[in-house]
């Protein structure tokens, strides 16, 4: 499938299928009563994606983000 075909397909498909997929897959794995799951009636979550950020080593990026150091896995 070409780039243009994929682009046209994305335009034809509305957000409804993606919302249905999200509603199906984005479920809680533990009951709300489980200790450590919430803080003051708010669900706690954690994202560990900061080490995967890739940005050009340019002056503008360094001003905004500081010096980026990549870790080798």
Contact map, one row per residue, 1 for C-alpha under 8 A:
1110110000000000000000000000000000000000000000000000000000000000000000000
1111110000000000000000000000000000000000000000000000000000000000000000000
1111111000000000000000000000000000000000000000000000000000000000000000000
0111111100000000000000000000000000000000000000000000000000000000000000000
1111111110000000000000000000000000000000000000000000000000000000000000000
1111111111000000000000000000000000000000000000000000000000000000000000000
0011111111100000000000000000000000000000000000000000000000000000000000000
0001111111110000000000000000000000000000000000000000000000000000000000000
0000111111111000000000000000000000000000000000000000000000000000000000000
0000011111111100000000000000000000000000000000000000000000000000000000000
0000001111111100000000000000000000000000000000000000000000000000000000000
0000000111111100000000000000000000000000000000000000000000000000000000000
0000000011111110100000000000000000000000000000000000000000000000000000000
0000000001111111110000000000000000000000000000000000000000000000000000000
0000000000001111111000000000000000000000000000000000000000000000000000000
0000000000000111111100000000000000000000000000000000000000000000000000000
0000000000001111111110000000000000000000000000000000000000000000000000000
0000000000000111111111000000000000000000000000000000000000000000000000000
0000000000000011111111100000000000000000000000000000000000000000000000000
0000000000000001111111110000000000000000000000000000000000000000000000000
0000000000000000111111111000000000000000000000000000000000000000000000000
0000000000000000011111111100000000000000000000000000000000000000000000000
0000000000000000001111111110000000000000000000000000000000000000000000000
0000000000000000000111111110000000000000000000000000000000000000000000000
0000000000000000000011111110000000000000000000000000000000000000000000000
0000000000000000000001111111000000000000000000000000000000000000000000000
0000000000000000000000111111100000000000000000000000000000000000000000000
0000000000000000000000000111111000000000000000000000000000000000000000000
0000000000000000000000000011111000000000000000000000000000000000000000000
0000000000000000000000000001111101001000000000000000000000000000000000000
0000000000000000000000000001111111000000000000000000000000000000000000000
0000000000000000000000000000011111001100000000000000000000000000000000000
0000000000000000000000000000001111101000000000000000000000000000000000000
0000000000000000000000000000011111111000000000000000000000000000000000000
0000000000000000000000000000000011111100000000000000000000000000000000000
0000000000000000000000000000000001111110000100000000000000000000000000000
0000000000000000000000000000010111111110001100000000000000000000000000000
0000000000000000000000000000000100111111111100000000000000000000000000000
0000000000000000000000000000000000011111111100000000000000000000000000000
0000000000000000000000000000000000000111110000000000000000000000000000000
0000000000000000000000000000000000000111111000000000000000000000000000000
0000000000000000000000000000000000000111111100000000000000000000000000000
0000000000000000000000000000000000001110111110000000000000000000000000000
0000000000000000000000000000000000011110011111000000000000000000000000000
0000000000000000000000000000000000000000001111100000000000000000000000000
0000000000000000000000000000000000000000000111110000000000000000000000000
0000000000000000000000000000000000000000000011111000000000000000000000000
0000000000000000000000000000000000000000000001111110000000000000000000000
0000000000000000000000000000000000000000000000111111100000000000000000000
0000000000000000000000000000000000000000000000011111100000000000000000000
0000000000000000000000000000000000000000000000011111100000000000000001100
0000000000000000000000000000000000000000000000001111110000000000000000000
0000000000000000000000000000000000000000000000001111111000000000000000000
0000000000000000000000000000000000000000000000000001111100000000000000000
0000000000000000000000000000000000000000000000000000111110001000000000000
0000000000000000000000000000000000000000000000000000011111001000000000000
0000000000000000000000000000000000000000000000000000001111101100000100000
0000000000000000000000000000000000000000000000000000000111111100000000000
0000000000000000000000000000000000000000000000000000000011111110000000000
0000000000000000000000000000000000000000000000000000000001111111000000000
0000000000000000000000000000000000000000000000000000001111111111110000000
0000000000000000000000000000000000000000000000000000000011111111111100000
0000000000000000000000000000000000000000000000000000000000111111110000000
0000000000000000000000000000000000000000000000000000000000011111110000000
0000000000000000000000000000000000000000000000000000000000001111111100000
0000000000000000000000000000000000000000000000000000000000001111111100000
0000000000000000000000000000000000000000000000000000000000000100111110000
0000000000000000000000000000000000000000000000000000000010000100111111000
0000000000000000000000000000000000000000000000000000000000000000001111100
0000000000000000000000000000000000000000000000000010000000000000000111110
0000000000000000000000000000000000000000000000000010000000000000000011111
0000000000000000000000000000000000000000000000000000000000000000000001111
0000000000000000000000000000000000000000000000000000000000000000000000111
